[in-house]
Amino acid sequence: MTPHERRLRELEAMRALVADLDGFVQSSNVGTVPATDVAAAFERHTARLPADSNVLAQFQDVAGRLRLGPTRTRVEGIRQISRKLRLKADEFARIVEARDGKLRPKG
């Protein structure tokens, strides 16, 4: 896998996780979500990431901490994580997608 392919997969994983986290925020009517569900979302989006990926390490770290912490996670905390991750993904996308455009064959 090339570094560019790794970055594309990392971007895809970040965007998919943001969508899952936003779903938790929108679906919760009690202000909390089971921490195991949130941890599973982080773990679910690591499947296509290579072992040397920093994003993989970060997602695994967060999932592990969620599994060791309280049984429920506050929606406001999930909203903040989602917002930070969305900003990071958007910034990362500007670089990765510009590079992707240069690497695609012109036709």
DOBA-722123 format. One record per residue: x, z, y of N, C-alpha, C in turn; residue number from 1. Coordinates in pm, 1 decimal, m for minus. Layout:
<recs>
     n.east       n.up    n.north    ca.east      ca.up   ca.north     c.east       c.up    c.north   seq
          X          Z          Y          X          Z          Y          X          Z          Y   NUM
...
</recs>
This chain:
<recs>
     n.east       n.up    n.north    ca.east      ca.up   ca.north     c.east       c.up    c.north   seq
       85.2        0.0     m117.9        0.0        0.0        0.0       89.6        0.0      124.0     1
       58.0      m87.7      214.5      135.9      m95.6      338.1       93.1       17.4      432.5     2
      178.0       48.9      528.2      138.5      150.9      627.0        9.3      112.6      700.8     3
       m7.1      m16.4      727.7     m128.9      m59.4      797.4     m252.5      m37.5      710.2     4
     m242.7      m68.4      581.7     m355.8      m44.7      490.6     m388.9      104.2      483.7     5
     m284.9      188.4      482.7     m306.7      333.5      482.3     m382.1      375.2      607.9     6
     m339.7      323.6      722.0     m406.4      359.2      847.8     m552.4      313.6      848.9     7
     m579.2      194.7      795.6     m717.5      146.8      788.7     m802.3      239.5      701.9     8
     m747.5      283.5      590.2     m821.3      376.4      503.0     m841.9      511.5      570.3     9
     m741.3      556.6      643.2     m756.3      683.9      714.7     m865.3      674.5      820.8    10
     m866.7      563.9      892.1     m969.3      544.1      993.9    m1107.9      540.1      929.4    11
    m1119.9      469.1      820.0    m1246.8      461.4      747.5    m1292.1      601.5      702.8    12
    m1199.0      681.5      651.4    m1231.8      817.0      605.7    m1276.3      904.7      722.5    13
    m1207.7      894.6      835.5    m1246.1      974.7      952.5    m1386.2      939.3      999.9    14
    m1413.4      810.0     1008.5    m1545.3      766.2     1055.8    m1656.2      807.7      959.6    15
    m1630.5      796.7      830.4    m1730.9      835.8      731.5    m1756.2      986.3      735.6    16
    m1650.4     1064.2      754.2    m1667.5     1209.0      762.9    m1746.2     1246.9      887.8    17
    m1717.9     1182.3      999.2    m1793.8     1209.0     1122.2    m1942.3     1183.6     1097.8    18
    m1974.5     1075.7     1028.8    m2114.5     1044.6      999.4    m2177.4     1154.9      914.0    19
    m2103.9     1203.5      813.9    m2155.7     1312.8      730.7    m2175.8     1440.6      811.0    20
    m2077.2     1473.7      894.7    m2087.6     1595.9      974.9    m2204.5     1587.0     1072.0    21
    m2222.6     1470.7     1132.8    m2336.8     1451.5     1222.6    m2468.2     1467.8     1146.7    22
    m2471.2     1423.2     1022.8    m2590.1     1440.2      939.0    m2622.0     1586.2      914.9    23
    m2518.7     1667.7      892.3    m2540.0     1812.2      875.2    m2599.7     1873.4     1001.4    24
    m2544.7     1833.8     1114.8    m2592.1     1888.3     1242.5    m2738.3     1851.8     1263.8    25
    m2772.8     1727.9     1237.8    m2909.1     1681.3     1262.1    m3009.4     1737.1     1162.1    26
    m2965.2     1765.9     1041.9    m3059.3     1809.6      938.3    m3080.7     1960.8      934.0    27
    m2994.6     2035.2      997.9    m3006.9     2180.9      991.5    m3109.0     2231.7     1092.2    28
    m3202.8     2310.6     1042.2    m3300.4     2372.2     1132.2    m3283.2     2523.7     1138.9    29
    m3179.8     2575.4     1071.3    m3156.1     2719.1     1072.5    m3025.9     2756.7     1142.9    30
    m2950.4     2657.7     1186.9    m2827.6     2686.0     1260.4    m2704.5     2701.2     1174.2    31
    m2721.4     2692.9     1041.4    m2606.2     2699.8      951.3    m2624.2     2599.2      839.0    32
    m2512.1     2570.1      773.2    m2509.0     2476.1      660.5    m2422.8     2541.7      552.9    33
    m2456.5     2522.6      424.9    m2370.0     2577.2      319.7    m2226.1     2525.3      334.3    34
    m2132.4     2616.3      335.1    m1991.6     2578.9      351.8    m1944.6     2488.3      239.1    35
    m1997.4     2507.2      118.8    m1956.4     2422.4        6.7    m1997.7     2277.2       29.2    36
    m2112.1     2255.3       94.7    m2155.5     2118.7      125.3    m2060.6     2052.6      225.3    37
    m2019.1     2129.1      325.3    m1927.9     2076.1      426.3    m1791.0     2048.5      362.7    38
    m1743.6     2141.7      278.8    m1615.9     2122.0      209.3    m1622.0     1997.7      120.9    39
    m1734.0     1978.0       52.7    m1749.4     1860.6      m34.2    m1743.8     1731.6       46.8    40
    m1797.3     1733.4      168.1    m1791.4     1614.3      254.1    m1645.6     1581.5      287.2    41
    m1567.8     1682.6      320.3    m1425.4     1658.6      348.3    m1356.1     1602.3      224.2    42
    m1383.5     1660.1      108.9    m1318.6     1616.3      m15.1    m1363.4     1476.4      m56.2    43
    m1487.6     1444.3      m35.2    m1543.1     1314.1      m73.2    m1468.9     1199.1       m3.3    44
    m1422.8     1224.4      116.7    m1359.9     1117.3      193.8    m1208.5     1111.6      177.4    45
    m1157.6     1179.0       75.4    m1013.9     1173.0       47.2     m981.9     1079.9      m68.9    46
    m1082.0     1034.2     m140.2    m1061.4      959.3     m264.6     m973.6      835.8     m247.9    47
     m988.3      763.2     m139.2     m913.5      638.0     m121.6     m783.6      656.5      m43.7    48
     m751.6      779.7       m6.6     m631.1      803.2       72.8     m509.9      823.0      m17.7    49
     m395.7      765.9       20.6     m274.6      784.7      m59.9     m221.1      927.4      m47.5    50
     m142.1      965.9     m144.6      m90.7     1103.2     m151.6       m8.8     1143.3      m28.5    51
       55.0     1048.2       38.1      139.8     1080.9      152.6       64.5     1079.1      286.7    52
      m66.0     1069.0      282.5     m146.5     1060.9      404.6     m160.8     1196.7      472.3    53
     m133.7     1199.7      602.7     m154.8     1322.2      680.0     m302.4     1357.1      688.4    54
     m387.4     1255.8      695.6     m531.9     1279.2      701.1     m578.5     1345.2      571.2    55
     m525.6     1300.3      458.2     m557.4     1361.7      329.4     m522.5     1509.9      331.7    56
     m403.1     1542.0      377.4     m359.6     1682.2      382.5     m450.2     1764.8      473.5    57
     m487.8     1709.7      587.4     m574.6     1781.5      680.3     m712.3     1805.1      620.5    58
     m770.6     1702.0      560.0     m904.1     1715.7      500.8     m902.3     1817.7      386.9    59
     m798.6     1813.2      303.3     m788.2     1907.8      192.8     m771.0     2050.1      243.8    60
     m693.3     2066.7      350.3     m672.9     2198.7      408.9     m804.1     2257.3      461.1    61
     m878.2     2177.3      535.4    m1005.3     2224.9      590.1    m1103.1     2257.2      476.9    62
    m1111.0     2169.3      377.9    m1201.9     2193.0      264.8    m1165.7     2322.5      193.2    63
    m1038.3     2345.3      173.0     m994.5     2468.7      107.4    m1030.6     2593.0      186.8    64
    m1011.1     2586.6      317.2    m1045.7     2702.0      401.5    m1196.4     2725.6      402.7    65
    m1273.8     2618.3      402.0    m1419.8     2633.4      398.2    m1464.8     2699.0      268.0    66
    m1401.9     2663.3      159.2    m1439.5     2720.3       29.3    m1400.7     2867.7       16.7    67
    m1299.6     2909.7       90.4    m1255.6     3049.6       84.8    m1325.5     3138.2      187.0    68
    m1390.5     3078.0      285.3    m1453.0     3153.0      393.8    m1595.8     3193.1      361.9    69
    m1671.5     3219.9      467.0    m1811.7     3258.6      450.8    m1890.8     3149.0      378.4    70
    m2001.5     3186.8      316.0    m2080.4     3091.1      238.3    m2155.8     2991.4      325.1    71
    m2174.6     3023.4      453.7    m2245.1     2932.6      543.5    m2156.5     2904.4      664.2    72
    m2170.5     2784.5      718.6    m2093.7     2741.7      834.9    m2189.4     2714.0      949.5    73
    m2153.9     2761.2     1067.6    m2239.6     2740.2     1184.8    m2243.5     2593.1     1223.2    74
    m2361.7     2546.9     1256.8    m2379.2     2407.0     1297.6    m2297.8     2377.2     1423.3    75
    m2289.9     2473.1     1513.5    m2212.7     2449.6     1636.1    m2065.9     2423.1     1603.0    76
    m2011.9     2492.6     1504.9    m1874.5     2467.3     1461.9    m1858.5     2328.6     1403.4    77
    m1956.2     2285.9     1324.1    m1954.1     2151.4     1266.1    m1962.2     2047.0     1376.9    78
    m2046.9     2072.1     1476.1    m2061.6     1978.4     1588.6    m1928.6     1962.9     1662.0    79
    m1858.3     2073.1     1683.2    m1729.7     2067.4     1753.4    m1624.6     1992.8     1671.7    80
    m1621.1     2018.6     1541.6    m1526.6     1948.1     1454.8    m1556.8     1798.9     1456.6    81
    m1683.8     1764.4     1447.5    m1725.1     1624.3     1448.6    m1683.9     1556.6     1578.8    82
    m1704.9     1624.8     1689.7    m1669.7     1567.8     1820.4    m1519.4     1542.7     1831.0    83
    m1439.3     1640.9     1791.3    m1293.5     1625.6     1797.1    m1246.3     1513.8     1705.0    84
    m1304.8     1508.4     1585.9    m1265.5     1405.9     1490.7    m1308.3     1266.9     1539.0    85
    m1424.6     1257.9     1602.6    m1471.3     1129.0     1657.3    m1375.6     1080.6     1766.4    86
    m1334.5     1169.5     1854.5    m1240.5     1132.3     1960.4    m1107.1     1086.8     1902.0    87
    m1060.0     1160.1     1801.9     m934.6     1124.0     1736.3     m947.9      988.0     1667.2    88
    m1059.2      965.7     1598.0    m1081.5      838.5     1528.9    m1090.4      723.3     1628.4    89
    m1158.3      745.5     1740.9    m1169.7      639.6     1842.2    m1033.4      602.4     1899.1    90
     m952.4      702.8     1925.5     m817.7      677.7     1978.0     m732.4      605.0     1873.1    91
     m740.8      651.3     1751.1     m667.7      591.1     1639.7     m714.8      447.6     1618.1    92
     m844.3      423.3     1631.1     m902.2      289.8     1610.2     m847.3      189.0     1709.9    93
     m826.6      230.8     1833.6     m772.5      138.1     1933.0     m638.2       81.4     1887.3    94
     m557.4      164.4     1828.8     m424.9      121.7     1782.0     m437.0       39.8     1653.8    95
     m510.0       94.8     1556.8     m518.9       31.5     1425.3     m592.7     m102.0     1432.6    96
     m702.1     m106.8     1505.2     m779.6     m230.3     1511.9     m707.1     m338.5     1592.6    97
     m630.2     m299.0     1693.2     m549.9     m397.3     1766.5     m445.1     m457.1     1672.6    98
     m383.0     m372.6     1594.6     m282.5     m418.6     1497.9     m347.9     m507.0     1392.7    99
     m465.4     m467.9     1347.0     m537.5     m543.8     1246.6     m568.5     m684.5     1298.5   100
     m606.9     m693.4     1423.4     m635.9     m823.6     1484.3     m513.5     m913.8     1486.9   101
     m397.6     m855.0     1509.9     m274.0     m933.8     1511.8     m232.7     m980.2     1372.8   102
     m266.6     m899.9     1272.4     m224.3     m931.4     1135.0     m317.5    m1029.0     1064.2   103
     m439.7    m1039.7     1111.1     m535.3    m1131.4     1046.1     m494.9    m1275.8     1072.2   104
     m511.7    m1358.8      969.9     m477.4    m1500.9      988.4     m572.1    m1566.7     1089.9   105
     m513.6    m1647.6     1171.8     m594.0    m1717.8     1271.8     m647.7    m1845.9     1206.9   106
     m773.7    m1869.5     1228.0     m825.3    m1985.3     1160.0     m944.2    m2034.0     1225.3   107
</recs>
